[in-house]
Amino acid sequence: MELYKFVTPNSSNEELEKLAWDVEEVCRRLNIPYRVIQLCTGDLGFVSAKSYDIEMWAPGCGEWLEVSSCSDCGDFQARRSNIRFRPENGNKLQFVHTLNGSGLALPRVLISLLENCQQADGSIAIPEALHPYTGFEIIK
Protein backbone atom coordinates (compact mmCIF):
# COMPACT_ATOMS: atom_id res chain seq x y z
CA MET A 1 0.00 0.00 0.00
CA GLU A 2 1.30 3.45 -0.87
CA LEU A 3 0.61 6.73 0.90
CA TYR A 4 0.67 9.64 -1.52
CA LYS A 5 0.21 13.40 -1.16
CA PHE A 6 0.06 16.32 -3.58
CA VAL A 7 0.93 19.48 -1.65
CA THR A 8 1.89 23.09 -2.23
CA PRO A 9 5.63 23.75 -2.38
CA ASN A 10 5.62 25.77 0.84
CA SER A 11 4.02 22.93 2.82
CA SER A 12 6.01 19.93 1.56
CA ASN A 13 8.49 19.84 4.47
CA GLU A 14 5.70 19.95 7.05
CA GLU A 15 3.65 17.37 5.17
CA LEU A 16 6.62 14.97 5.02
CA GLU A 17 6.92 15.21 8.80
CA LYS A 18 3.18 14.47 9.14
CA LEU A 19 3.47 11.47 6.80
CA ALA A 20 6.34 10.00 8.83
CA TRP A 21 4.45 10.81 12.05
CA ASP A 22 1.47 8.77 10.82
CA VAL A 23 3.71 5.74 10.28
CA GLU A 24 5.33 6.28 13.69
CA GLU A 25 1.89 6.42 15.31
CA VAL A 26 1.14 2.90 14.07
CA CYS A 27 4.46 1.71 15.53
CA ARG A 28 3.64 3.38 18.85
CA ARG A 29 0.18 1.84 18.99
CA LEU A 30 1.66 -1.60 18.33
CA ASN A 31 4.14 -0.91 21.15
CA ILE A 32 7.03 -2.22 19.06
CA PRO A 33 10.47 -0.60 19.34
CA TYR A 34 11.17 1.46 16.23
CA ARG A 35 13.52 4.09 14.93
CA VAL A 36 13.39 6.76 12.24
CA ILE A 37 16.42 7.36 10.05
CA GLN A 38 16.82 10.37 7.78
CA LEU A 39 18.64 9.19 4.69
CA CYS A 40 21.82 10.96 3.68
CA THR A 41 22.08 12.42 0.19
CA GLY A 42 24.06 9.46 -1.15
CA ASP A 43 21.27 7.05 -0.11
CA LEU A 44 18.36 9.07 -1.52
CA GLY A 45 16.48 7.73 -4.50
CA PHE A 46 16.78 9.53 -7.82
CA VAL A 47 13.55 11.50 -7.36
CA SER A 48 13.74 12.20 -3.60
CA ALA A 49 14.78 15.46 -2.00
CA LYS A 50 14.42 14.10 1.56
CA SER A 51 13.54 10.65 2.89
CA TYR A 52 12.96 8.86 6.17
CA ASP A 53 13.12 5.12 6.73
CA ILE A 54 11.10 3.74 9.64
CA GLU A 55 12.44 0.50 11.07
CA MET A 56 11.10 -1.91 13.70
CA TRP A 57 13.32 -3.96 15.96
CA ALA A 58 13.29 -7.74 15.47
CA PRO A 59 15.09 -9.29 18.46
CA GLY A 60 15.09 -12.82 17.00
CA CYS A 61 16.97 -11.57 13.96
CA GLY A 62 18.95 -9.07 16.02
CA GLU A 63 18.36 -6.35 13.46
CA TRP A 64 16.20 -3.41 12.48
CA LEU A 65 13.72 -4.17 9.67
CA GLU A 66 12.62 -1.36 7.39
CA VAL A 67 8.83 -1.25 7.45
CA SER A 68 8.23 2.07 5.69
CA SER A 69 9.97 4.77 3.72
CA CYS A 70 8.60 8.31 3.38
CA SER A 71 9.94 10.76 0.79
CA ASP A 72 9.50 14.32 -0.40
CA CYS A 73 10.07 14.31 -4.16
CA GLY A 74 9.71 18.07 -4.54
CA ASP A 75 8.33 18.98 -7.95
CA PHE A 76 10.30 16.29 -9.84
CA GLN A 77 7.36 13.93 -10.41
CA ALA A 78 4.92 16.80 -10.96
CA ARG A 79 7.08 18.21 -13.74
CA ARG A 80 7.21 14.83 -15.45
CA SER A 81 3.42 14.47 -15.13
CA ASN A 82 2.59 18.15 -15.57
CA ILE A 83 0.61 18.27 -12.31
CA ARG A 84 0.05 21.92 -11.41
CA PHE A 85 -2.15 24.12 -9.27
CA ARG A 86 -3.10 27.77 -9.24
CA PRO A 87 -2.38 29.57 -5.94
CA GLU A 88 -5.31 31.21 -4.17
CA ASN A 89 -3.97 34.67 -5.00
CA GLY A 90 -4.51 33.91 -8.70
CA ASN A 91 -0.84 33.96 -9.66
CA LYS A 92 0.45 31.74 -12.45
CA LEU A 93 0.28 27.95 -12.26
CA GLN A 94 2.88 26.16 -10.15
CA PHE A 95 3.94 22.55 -9.93
CA VAL A 96 2.76 20.64 -6.87
CA HIS A 97 5.21 18.81 -4.65
CA THR A 98 4.69 15.08 -4.34
CA LEU A 99 5.27 13.00 -1.25
CA ASN A 100 5.06 9.27 -1.00
CA GLY A 101 5.37 6.70 1.72
CA SER A 102 5.00 3.00 1.84
CA GLY A 103 2.36 1.62 4.14
CA LEU A 104 3.82 -0.75 6.68
CA ALA A 105 5.44 -3.83 5.11
CA LEU A 106 3.21 -6.50 6.64
CA PRO A 107 5.67 -9.45 6.68
CA ARG A 108 8.30 -7.38 8.51
CA VAL A 109 5.74 -5.96 10.92
CA LEU A 110 4.54 -9.49 11.71
CA ILE A 111 8.11 -10.63 12.37
CA SER A 112 8.67 -7.72 14.76
CA LEU A 113 5.29 -8.22 16.39
CA LEU A 114 5.81 -11.95 16.97
CA GLU A 115 9.36 -11.52 18.24
CA ASN A 116 8.66 -8.53 20.51
CA CYS A 117 5.40 -9.83 21.94
CA GLN A 118 6.44 -13.42 22.68
CA GLN A 119 6.00 -14.37 26.32
CA ALA A 120 8.17 -16.71 28.42
CA ASP A 121 5.73 -19.59 27.82
CA GLY A 122 5.96 -19.13 24.04
CA SER A 123 2.57 -17.44 23.65
CA ILE A 124 2.21 -14.16 21.76
CA ALA A 125 0.49 -11.23 23.51
CA ILE A 126 -1.42 -9.30 20.85
CA PRO A 127 -1.01 -5.50 21.19
CA GLU A 128 -4.11 -3.85 22.61
CA ALA A 129 -4.56 -1.74 19.46
CA LEU A 130 -5.20 -4.94 17.49
CA HIS A 131 -7.72 -6.54 19.86
CA PRO A 132 -10.79 -5.11 18.05
CA TYR A 133 -9.49 -6.57 14.76
CA THR A 134 -8.32 -9.97 15.96
CA GLY A 135 -11.08 -10.73 18.43
CA PHE A 136 -8.47 -12.27 20.77
CA GLU A 137 -5.65 -11.08 23.00
CA ILE A 138 -3.18 -13.92 22.90
CA ILE A 139 -1.89 -16.61 20.55
CA LYS A 140 -1.09 -19.85 22.39
N, C-alpha and C positions, 0 to 999 in steps of 0.2 A: 504494500500500500504506500502511496506517495502523498505527502503533504505539499501543497503548492500554493503560493501566494503571488498575486500581482499587486504591487504597491507603488506609491509615488516615490520618486528618488529621495526626497528628504526624509522619508520614514523607513527606508530599507534597513538601516542599522538597528533601529528599535524593533522592527518586525522580526528580524533574525533572532534577536534576543528572546522575543515572545515565543517564536517557533521552538527554540531550544528549551525554553522554560516548560512548554507543554509536554515535551518528551521527558524532561526531568520529573515533572509532576507524576507521570505514570510510574517512573522508577521509585519515587518516594512512596506512592500509594502501595506499591508492591513490597515495600520495605526491603529492597535488595540494594546492597552497596553498589554505588555507581560513581563514575567520574566523567567530567566533561573536559575534552582536550581541544584547544584551538589549534588548528593545523597551521604549520609554518608555510611560508610562500612556496617552498620547494615541494611540499606535499599536496598543494591545492590542485584540484582538477583544472582542466583547460579553461572552463567557463566560469569558475568560481573566483570571487573577490575575497571572500572570507568564509571559512567553514569550521564547524564544530563536529567532533565525533563524540557520541555518548556511548560509554562502555559500562557493562555490568560485570561484577566480579563473579568468577566461577571457581570456587575453592577446590573442587575435585580436579580441575584442569590446572589450577594454580596460575590462571591468567585472566586478563580482562578481555571480554568479548564485545566487539563493536555491535551495538544493537540499533544504532541510528546515526545518520549523518545529516546535518542541516547546513545549507549553503546559501549565501547571497551571491547571485550571479550578476548583480548590477543590471545594466541594460543590454548585455551581450546577447542573451536569447531573444529579447524583445526586438532588437535591431534585425536579427536574422528572420524573425517572424513578422516584423512590422507591426508590433503591438504598441499602440500609442494611446494617450489620453489628452484631453484638453483641461488645463488647470481651471479652477473656479473663476479666476480673475479674467478668463477669456483670452489669455495669451496663446501663442502658437502651440501646436501639438508637441508633446514630449513623449519619449519612450518610457514605458513603465520599467520598474526594476522587478526582476523575478527572484523568488526564493523557493527553494525546495528542500524537503526533508523526507527521509524514509521513515515510514511508520516502523514500529519496533519489529525487528527480525524475530519472528516467533520461535524458530528452533533454538536460537541463542538465549532468548528470554526463558524458555522452558528449562534449558540446561541450568541457567543461573538460579531459577526458581527452585528446581529440584535439589540442587546442591546446597543452596543457602537455607532452605527450609526443612532439610532432613533432620529428624529428631534422633536421639540416642538409640531408640528402639527400631530405627529404620523407616518409621512412618514419615510422611511429608505433611507438615502443617501448611494448609492453604492460606495465603494472605487474606486478611479480613476484607479487603477491597474486592476480592473475587468471590466471596461467599454467595452473593446474590446470583451470580452467573453459574456457579458450579452446583449449588444446592447442597454442598457438603463442606466440612471444615478440615478434613484430614483424609489422607490416602494411606491406607494400611497395607 
